Amino acid sequence: MTVDDKLATLLEAAGTAPLSGDPARAAGRFADRAAAEGLADVAYATVDSPLGALLAAATPRGLVRLAYADNGFDAVLSRLAARISPRVLEAPERLDEVRRELEDYFAGRRRRFELPIDWALVGPFGRRVLEATSGIAYGEVSTYKEVAGRAGNPRASRATGNALGANPIPIVVPCHRVLRTGGGLGGYTGGLDIKRALLAIEGVET
């Protein structure tokens, strides 16, 4: 049986099981069973936070996307379907650990994320930049120039800024800890108010 055949079978089962008259319940059963069968290449869920709703998405390799509401969740899911796989399903249980670590971070109980990361949406230089950024400790800040140097090209401050601006996993990969030389905030994918809020959570004055 092909993957598409299995999906069709699961969808039929979800629609004919008890309470099938409730589309949300049927969709939930389908997503749960598809995830259990390994048919969901990308699982996603919305996560509440003090910064508003976040969309978290993961593959079997790890967290691949964390998006702010301003990014447009539908657009984010469409890009995931185009870039990774069309088998994108809502499966909140697959994001439970992401939700727990984010809750701990916002509550001040976590200073380092331990989630596995899937870098599928990041190119080679961007990955070096983001891995260097992941090494900036909680409550500390660095500059675009310093991060560029750690990524192997100290003259590539602008390219580093672009890579940070395209960071698909903000907060977990803490691009909010990167500032301009001299202390200016620079840019941020979620907007400068969110960047200030994240730095304030970590005790950094801006």
C-alpha positions as CSV (number, residue, x, y, z in Angstrom):
1,M,0.0,0.0,0.0
2,T,1.4,3.4,-1.0
3,V,1.6,6.4,1.4
4,D,-1.2,8.1,-0.5
5,D,-3.3,4.9,-0.1
6,K,-2.7,4.8,3.6
7,L,-3.6,8.5,3.9
8,A,-6.9,7.8,2.0
9,T,-7.6,4.9,4.3
10,L,-7.0,6.9,7.4
11,L,-9.1,9.8,6.1
12,E,-12.0,7.4,5.4
13,A,-11.7,5.9,8.8
14,A,-11.7,9.3,10.5
15,G,-14.8,10.2,8.6
16,T,-16.8,7.1,9.4
17,A,-15.8,6.5,13.1
18,P,-18.1,7.4,15.9
19,L,-18.8,11.2,16.2
20,S,-17.8,11.5,12.5
21,G,-20.4,14.3,12.3
22,D,-18.0,16.6,14.1
23,P,-15.4,17.7,11.5
24,A,-13.0,18.9,14.1
25,R,-13.0,15.6,15.9
26,A,-12.7,13.7,12.6
27,A,-9.8,15.8,11.6
28,G,-8.2,15.3,15.0
29,R,-8.5,11.5,14.7
30,F,-7.0,11.6,11.2
31,A,-4.1,13.7,12.3
32,D,-3.4,11.5,15.4
33,R,-3.5,8.3,13.4
34,A,-1.5,9.7,10.5
35,A,1.2,10.9,12.9
36,A,1.2,7.5,14.6
37,E,1.6,5.8,11.2
38,G,4.5,8.0,10.4
39,L,2.6,9.7,7.5
40,A,3.0,13.3,8.8
41,D,6.3,14.6,7.5
42,V,5.6,17.9,9.3
43,A,3.6,18.1,12.5
44,Y,2.4,21.5,13.7
45,A,0.6,23.1,16.6
46,T,-0.2,26.6,17.9
47,V,1.4,27.5,21.2
48,D,0.2,30.3,23.6
49,S,2.9,32.7,24.8
50,P,3.1,36.1,26.4
51,L,4.0,37.4,23.0
52,G,0.9,36.0,21.4
53,A,0.2,32.8,19.6
54,L,3.1,31.0,18.0
55,L,3.1,28.3,15.4
56,A,5.5,25.5,16.0
57,A,6.3,22.9,13.4
58,A,8.6,19.8,13.6
59,T,9.8,17.0,11.4
60,P,11.1,13.7,12.7
61,R,14.5,15.3,12.9
62,G,13.4,18.2,15.1
63,L,11.9,21.7,15.3
64,V,11.9,23.2,11.9
65,R,9.8,26.4,12.3
66,L,8.6,28.7,15.0
67,A,6.6,31.6,13.7
68,Y,4.9,34.7,15.1
69,A,1.3,35.4,14.2
70,D,2.4,38.4,12.1
71,N,4.2,35.9,9.8
72,G,0.8,34.6,8.8
73,F,0.3,31.0,9.9
74,D,-1.4,29.9,6.7
75,A,1.5,31.3,4.7
76,V,4.0,29.6,6.9
77,L,2.2,26.2,6.5
78,S,2.1,26.7,2.7
79,R,5.8,27.3,2.6
80,L,6.5,24.3,4.7
81,A,4.4,22.2,2.3
82,A,6.3,23.6,-0.6
83,R,9.8,23.4,0.9
84,I,9.6,20.2,2.9
85,S,6.6,18.0,2.2
86,P,2.9,18.4,1.4
87,R,2.1,16.0,4.3
88,V,1.7,18.8,6.9
89,L,-0.7,17.8,9.7
90,E,-1.8,19.4,12.9
91,A,-0.6,17.1,15.7
92,P,-0.2,18.9,19.0
93,E,1.1,15.9,20.9
94,R,4.2,15.9,18.7
95,L,5.0,19.4,19.8
96,D,4.5,18.8,23.6
97,E,8.2,19.1,24.4
98,V,8.4,22.3,22.4
99,R,5.5,23.7,24.3
100,R,6.9,22.7,27.7
101,E,10.3,24.2,27.0
102,L,8.8,27.5,25.7
103,E,6.6,27.7,28.8
104,D,9.6,27.2,31.0
105,Y,11.5,29.8,29.2
106,F,8.8,32.5,29.4
107,A,8.3,31.6,33.1
108,G,12.0,32.1,33.8
109,R,12.7,28.5,34.6
110,R,14.7,27.7,31.5
111,R,17.9,29.4,30.2
112,R,18.8,26.9,27.5
113,F,16.7,25.0,25.0
114,E,17.5,21.4,24.5
115,L,15.2,20.7,21.5
116,P,16.6,18.9,18.4
117,I,16.7,21.2,15.4
118,D,16.0,20.5,11.8
119,W,17.9,23.0,9.6
120,A,16.1,22.0,6.4
121,L,15.0,25.6,5.8
122,V,18.5,27.1,6.2
123,G,21.4,27.3,3.8
124,P,25.1,26.5,4.7
125,F,26.1,30.0,5.7
126,G,22.8,30.7,7.4
127,R,23.3,27.5,9.4
128,R,26.7,28.6,10.6
129,V,25.3,31.9,11.6
130,L,22.4,30.4,13.5
131,E,24.6,27.8,15.2
132,A,27.0,30.6,16.3
133,T,24.0,32.5,17.6
134,S,22.8,29.5,19.6
135,G,26.0,29.8,21.5
136,I,25.2,33.2,22.9
137,A,24.3,32.6,26.6
138,Y,21.0,33.6,28.2
139,G,21.1,37.2,29.3
140,E,24.1,38.0,27.1
141,V,24.3,39.8,23.8
142,S,26.6,39.8,20.8
143,T,27.0,41.9,17.7
144,Y,26.4,41.1,14.0
145,K,30.2,41.5,13.4
146,E,31.0,39.1,16.2
147,V,28.5,36.5,15.0
148,A,29.9,36.8,11.5
149,G,33.4,36.1,12.8
150,R,32.2,33.0,14.6
151,A,30.4,31.9,11.5
152,G,33.7,32.1,9.6
153,N,33.5,35.4,7.8
154,P,34.1,38.5,10.0
155,R,33.4,40.8,7.0
156,A,30.0,39.4,6.3
157,S,28.0,41.5,8.8
158,R,25.3,42.3,6.3
159,A,24.9,38.7,5.2
160,T,24.8,37.7,8.8
161,G,22.1,40.2,9.5
162,N,20.1,38.8,6.5
163,A,20.5,35.2,7.9
164,L,19.4,36.3,11.3
165,G,16.4,38.1,9.8
166,A,15.4,34.9,8.0
167,N,15.9,32.7,11.1
168,P,13.1,30.2,10.9
169,I,13.3,29.3,14.6
170,P,13.4,32.5,16.6
171,I,13.5,32.4,20.5
172,V,14.9,28.9,20.4
173,V,17.7,30.1,18.2
174,P,18.1,33.4,20.0
175,C,18.7,36.0,17.3
176,H,17.1,38.5,19.7
177,R,20.5,38.5,21.5
178,V,22.3,40.0,18.5
179,L,22.6,43.8,18.4
180,R,24.4,46.4,16.3
181,T,27.9,47.4,17.3
182,G,27.4,50.2,19.9
183,G,24.2,48.6,21.3
184,G,21.5,49.5,18.8
185,L,18.8,46.9,18.6
186,G,19.1,46.3,14.8
187,G,16.2,44.4,13.3
188,Y,14.1,41.4,14.3
189,T,11.7,39.1,12.6
190,G,9.0,39.6,15.2
191,G,9.5,43.4,15.4
192,L,11.5,45.4,17.8
193,D,8.9,45.4,20.6
194,I,9.1,41.6,20.7
195,K,12.9,41.8,20.7
196,R,12.9,44.2,23.6
197,A,10.4,41.9,25.5
198,L,12.6,38.9,25.0
199,L,15.7,40.7,26.2
200,A,13.7,42.0,29.2
201,I,12.8,38.5,30.1
202,E,16.5,37.7,30.2
203,G,17.3,40.8,32.2
204,V,19.0,42.7,29.4
205,E,18.4,46.5,29.5
206,T,17.8,48.1,26.1
